[in-house]
């Protein structure tokens, strides 16, 4: 499971002409679910997103988590994060989880953030979405649950 985090001053997702999710200060999370990903990985990733201290404190240092700044999280499913672009010119998506399983883990991930007491908004799984954001910093992080030693040993 991969999460691309962007610290944002604001972000929103529109499907057709309807806004499906919108936040002010917080994280925009682009989430990719791979074959074999688990609820444990989603739980770990949600905990990382909520606990990552990358918001400025009173001294301008990245020392506060999203909850500390009364921020929110906007989660957008993005299977293209699972693409393999190593050979040829066309990305391969064989590493992406099947849609039903990806949607289940996406929803589980969103629920985990809610359980950690952080407001969360979402895009619409599987839809063509327009994502608008103002990256604050810019601050962007790549979190890959398969690089966590606990999960890498199980593979």
VOBA-1610 file (N, C-alpha, C; in pm, whole numbers, padded with zeros to 5 digits, always signed):
BEGIN
Unk+00086-00117+00000Unk+00000+00000+00000Unk+00091+00123+00000Unk+00058+00215-00086Unk+00138+00337-00099Unk+00049+00459-00073Unk+00103+00552+00004Unk+00034+00679+00027Unk+00130+00791-00011Unk+00088+00876-00101Unk+00161+00996-00135Unk+00092+01109-00059Unk+00164+01169+00037Unk+00107+01275+00121Unk+00156+01409+00072Unk+00065+01502+00060Unk+00101+01640+00032Unk+00038+01727+00140Unk+00123+01804+00207Unk+00071+01898+00306Unk+00008+02012+00229Unk-00120+02041+00259Unk-00193+02139+00181Unk-00251+02249+00268Unk-00262+02368+00209Unk-00335+02478+00272Unk-00484+02458+00247Unk-00517+02395+00132Unk-00654+02353+00101Unk-00648+02258-00016Unk-00753+02173-00026Unk-00763+02078-00137Unk-00908+02039-00154Unk-00943+02001-00277Unk-01078+01950-00302Unk-01076+01853-00418Unk-01178+01768-00420Unk-01196+01670-00526Unk-01334+01691-00585Unk-01339+01695-00717Unk-01465+01711-00788Unk-01484+01593-00883Unk-01606+01538-00882Unk-01645+01434-00977Unk-01760+01492-01057Unk-01741+01498-01188Unk-01833+01571-01275Unk-01836+01716-01225Unk-01946+01764-01177Unk-01949+01901-01124Unk-01973+01903-00973Unk-01968+01785-00909Unk-01996+01775-00766Unk-01868+01763-00684Unk-01856+01847-00583Unk-01742+01836-00490Unk-01771+01719-00396Unk-01683+01618-00397Unk-01702+01501-00312Unk-01625+01511-00181Unk-01521+01592-00180Unk-01442+01611-00060Unk-01366+01742-00068Unk-01354+01808+00047Unk-01286+01937+00050Unk-01234+01961+00191Unk-01106+02006+00200Unk-01047+02036+00330Unk-00970+02168+00323Unk-00942+02219+00439Unk-00848+02331+00453Unk-00714+02268+00491Unk-00643+02324+00585Unk-00512+02274+00627Unk-00514+02126+00658Unk-00418+02053+00603Unk-00409+01910+00634Unk-00329+01834+00531Unk-00364+01706+00518Unk-00299+01617+00423Unk-00392+01582+00309Unk-00342+01592+00188Unk-00404+01527+00074Unk-00330+01395+00061Unk-00403+01284+00069Unk-00342+01152+00060Unk-00390+01084-00067Unk-00297+01057-00158Unk-00326+00976-00276Unk-00289+00834-00236Unk-00386+00743-00240Unk-00368+00608-00187Unk-00376+00502-00295Unk-00271+00422-00304Unk-00268+00309-00397Unk-00267+00178-00319Unk-00352+00085-00359Unk-00362-00044-00292Unk-00310-00152-00387Unk-00217-00232-00337Unk-00157-00336-00419Unk-00208-00475-00387Unk-00180-00568-00476Unk-00215-00709-00453Unk-00148-00754-00324Unk-00224-00822-00241Unk-00168-00878-00117Unk-00162-00780-00002Unk-00203-00654-00022Unk-00205-00559+00089Unk-00310-00603+00191Unk-00290-00560+00316Unk-00374-00609+00425Unk-00429-00496+00510Unk-00524-00532+00596Unk-00578-00436+00693Unk-00469-00389+00788Unk-00375-00476+00824Unk-00265-00435+00912Unk-00183-00324+00847Unk-00158-00337+00717Unk-00084-00234+00646Unk-00163-00104+00640Unk-00293-00113+00617Unk-00378+00006+00613Unk-00380+00074+00749Unk-00388-00005+00855Unk-00390+00048+00992Unk-00257+00120+01021Unk-00145+00057+00983Unk-00013+00116+01004Unk+00000+00247+00927Unk-00045+00246+00802Unk-00035+00364+00717Unk-00121+00479+00771Unk-00242+00449+00815Unk-00329+00552+00873Unk-00265+00613+00997Unk-00206+00529+01080Unk-00137+00578+01199Unk-00021+00670+01162Unk+00052+00635+01058Unk+00163+00719+01010Unk+00112+00853+00959Unk+00007+00850+00881Unk-00048+00974+00824Unk-00092+01068+00937Unk-00163+01014+01033Unk-00215+01096+01143Unk-00102+01142+01236Unk-00002+01059+01256Unk+00104+01091+01352Unk+00226+01161+01297Unk+00239+01170+01166Unk+00358+01230+01106Unk+00369+01378+01143Unk+00478+01414+01206Unk+00497+01551+01254Unk+00564+01634+01145Unk+00481+01694+01060Unk+00533+01770+00946Unk+00465+01905+00930Unk+00395+01949+01035Unk+00332+02081+01035Unk+00410+02171+01130Unk+00417+02300+01096Unk+00503+02394+01168Unk+00451+02423+01309Unk+00545+02426+01403Unk+00513+02470+01538Unk+00532+02622+01545Unk+00527+02678+01666Unk+00538+02823+01682Unk+00674+02878+01639Unk+00775+02789+01625Unk+00908+02831+01581Unk+00932+02801+01433Unk+00828+02757+01364Unk+00842+02728+01221Unk+00905+02593+01192Unk+00925+02510+01293Unk+00985+02377+01273Unk+00875+02274+01250Unk+00903+02177+01162Unk+00808+02068+01140Unk+00810+01981+01265Unk+00712+02003+01352Unk+00711+01936+01481Unk+00571+01896+01525Unk+00468+01926+01445Unk+00330+01899+01485Unk+00262+01804+01387Unk+00174+01722+01439Unk+00094+01630+01357Unk-00033+01701+01311Unk-00102+01642+01216Unk-00223+01702+01159Unk-00327+01731+01267Unk-00339+01642+01364Unk-00436+01662+01473Unk-00398+01782+01558Unk-00267+01805+01577Unk-00218+01916+01660Unk-00253+02053+01601Unk-00272+02058+01469Unk-00303+02186+01403Unk-00450+02194+01363Unk-00531+02104+01421Unk-00674+02097+01389Unk-00697+02080+01238Unk-00609+02001+01176Unk-00618+01978+01032Unk-00709+01862+00998Unk-00721+01837+00869Unk-00806+01731+00815Unk-00726+01650+00714Unk-00786+01541+00669Unk-00724+01455+00568Unk-00824+01436+00454Unk-00776+01451+00331Unk-00854+01423+00212Unk-00789+01303+00144Unk-00862+01191+00135Unk-00808+01067+00079Unk-00867+01044-00059Unk-00778+01024-00156Unk-00817+01001-00295Unk-00754+00869-00341Unk-00837+00778-00389Unk-00784+00651-00440Unk-00708+00678-00570Unk-00592+00613-00582Unk-00513+00633-00703Unk-00434+00507-00735Unk-00497+00420-00813Unk-00433+00292-00846Unk-00307+00310-00928Unk-00291+00425-00995Unk-00172+00446-01078Unk-00044+00451-00995Unk-00056+00471-00863Unk+00063+00465-00777Unk+00124+00325-00777Unk+00046+00225-00813Unk+00093+00087-00815Unk+00155+00049-00950Unk+00164+00142-01042Unk+00214+00113-01177Unk+00360+00071-01176Unk+00391-00020-01266Unk+00528-00060-01292Unk+00565+00002-01426Unk+00662+00094-01423Unk+00705+00166-01543Unk+00848+00128-01582Unk+00894+00013-01537Unk+01033-00026-01559Unk+01064-00070-01701Unk+00967-00129-01769Unk+00997-00172-01906Unk+00889-00123-02001Unk+00929-00103-02124Unk+00835-00053-02224Unk+00796+00091-02197Unk+00699+00137-02269Unk+00653+00276-02259Unk+00514+00287-02196Unk+00448+00173-02181Unk+00313+00173-02125Unk+00318+00116-01984Unk+00266+00187-01884Unk+00268+00136-01748Unk+00189+00005-01736Unk+00239-00082-01650Unk+00169-00206-01619Unk+00103-00190-01482Unk-00020-00233-01470Unk-00092-00222-01344Unk-00119-00357-01281Unk-00037-00457-01314Unk-00056-00591-01259Unk-00032-00596-01108Unk+00038-00497-01053Unk+00062-00494-00908Unk-00055-00436-00830Unk-00150-00373-00898Unk-00264-00311-00831Unk-00362-00420-00786Unk-00423-00397-00671Unk-00524-00491-00621Unk-00647-00486-00711Unk-00720-00596-00719Unk-00847-00593-00793Unk-00940-00487-00733Unk-01026-00426-00814Unk-01108-00314-00766Unk-01187-00341-00637Unk-01251-00456-00624Unk-01330-00483-00503Unk-01243-00482-00378Unk-01127-00547-00386Unk-01036-00553-00271Unk-00974-00416-00245Unk-00937-00345-00351Unk-00879-00211-00335Unk-00980-00117-00268Unk-01105-00122-00311Unk-01208-00037-00251Unk-01229-00073-00104Unk-01231-00201-00072Unk-01249-00243+00067Unk-01137-00188+00156Unk-01012-00199+00110Unk-00899-00150+00190Unk-00893+00002+00192Unk-00934+00065+00084Unk-00944+00212+00081Unk-01042+00259+00187Unk-01160+00199+00190Unk-01262+00235+00290Unk-01213+00204+00431Unk-01143+00094+00448Unk-01088+00057+00578Unk-00986+00162+00624Unk-00899+00206+00532Unk-00800+00309+00561Unk-00868+00438+00606Unk-00970+00481+00534Unk-01045+00602+00568Unk-01106+00588+00707Unk-01164+00472+00735Unk-01225+00447+00866Unk-01120+00452+00977Unk-01001+00402+00950Unk-00894+00406+01050Unk-00857+00549+01086Unk-00853+00637+00988Unk-00823+00778+01015Unk-00934+00838+01101Unk-01059+00806+01068Unk-01172+00855+01150Unk-01159+00807+01294Unk-01122+00681+01312Unk-01107+00625+01446Unk-00995+00694+01524Unk-00900+00753+01453Unk-00791+00827+01518Unk-00830+00973+01544Unk-00959+01002+01528Unk-01018+01131+01564Unk-00970+01247+01477Unk-00947+01220+01348Unk-00909+01325+01254Unk-01020+01334+01149Unk-01070+01455+01123Unk-01172+01469+01017Unk-01117+01424+00882Unk-01198+01350+00810Unk-01152+01297+00681Unk-01262+01315+00577Unk-01220+01353+00458Unk-01305+01364+00340Unk-01247+01270+00235Unk-01326+01240+00132Unk-01277+01147+00031Unk-01316+01191-00109Unk-01247+01129-00203Unk-01289+01135-00342Unk-01393+01027-00362Unk-01409+00979-00486Unk-01503+00871-00515Unk-01425+00759-00581Unk-01418+00646-00514Unk-01339+00534-00562Unk-01379+00498-00706Unk-01278+00484-00791Unk-01300+00440-00929Unk-01349+00546-01025Unk-01379+00664-00974Unk-01431+00770-01061Unk-01316+00850-01123Unk-01347+00918-01231Unk-01255+01016-01287Unk-01272+01141-01202Unk-01164+01184-01138Unk-01171+01295-01042Unk-01080+01409-01083Unk-01122+01529-01051Unk-01037+01647-01064Unk-00994+01683-00922Unk-00863+01688-00901Unk-00810+01717-00768Unk-00740+01852-00774Unk-00784+01943-00690Unk-00722+02075-00680Unk-00659+02088-00543Unk-00540+02148-00539Unk-00473+02164-00411Unk-00377+02282-00414Unk-00350+02333-00296Unk-00242+02429-00277Unk-00144+02362-00184Unk-00034+02310-00243Unk+00068+02241-00165Unk+00137+02342-00076Unk+00143+02315+00052Unk+00200+02405+00152Unk+00343+02365+00179Unk+00437+02441+00127Unk+00578+02411+00152Unk+00666+02435+00029Unk+00665+02350-00066Unk+00590+02226-00075Unk+00647+02119+00018Unk+00557+02042+00077Unk+00593+01930+00163Unk+00520+01808+00109Unk+00597+01708+00065Unk+00542+01586+00008Unk+00620+01466+00059Unk+00548+01361+00099Unk+00611+01238+00149Unk+00553+01118+00077Unk+00638+01017+00059Unk+00600+00890-00002Unk+00608+00786+00108Unk+00495+00724+00143Unk+00493+00617+00244Unk+00455+00487+00175Unk+00538+00386+00192Unk+00516+00255+00130Unk+00515+00151+00240Unk+00399+00091+00266Unk+00389-00005+00376Unk+00477-00127+00353Unk+00511-00159+00228Unk+00596-00275+00203Unk+00740-00249+00242Unk+00776-00123+00267Unk+00911-00091+00313Unk+00921-00094+00466Unk+00808-00114+00533Unk+00808-00130+00677Unk+00863-00270+00706Unk+00961-00280+00793Unk+01028-00407+00820Unk+00930-00515+00867Unk+00830-00479+00944Unk+00733-00577+00994Unk+00657-00644+00880Unk+00625-00568+00776Unk+00549-00624+00665Unk+00642-00688+00562Unk+00762-00635+00546Unk+00856-00688+00448Unk+00896-00831+00486Unk+00904-00861+00616Unk+00942-00995+00660Unk+00834-01097+00634Unk+00708-01054+00627Unk+00596-01145+00602Unk+00584-01181+00455Unk+00643-01099+00367Unk+00629-01122+00222Unk+00710-01241+00177
//
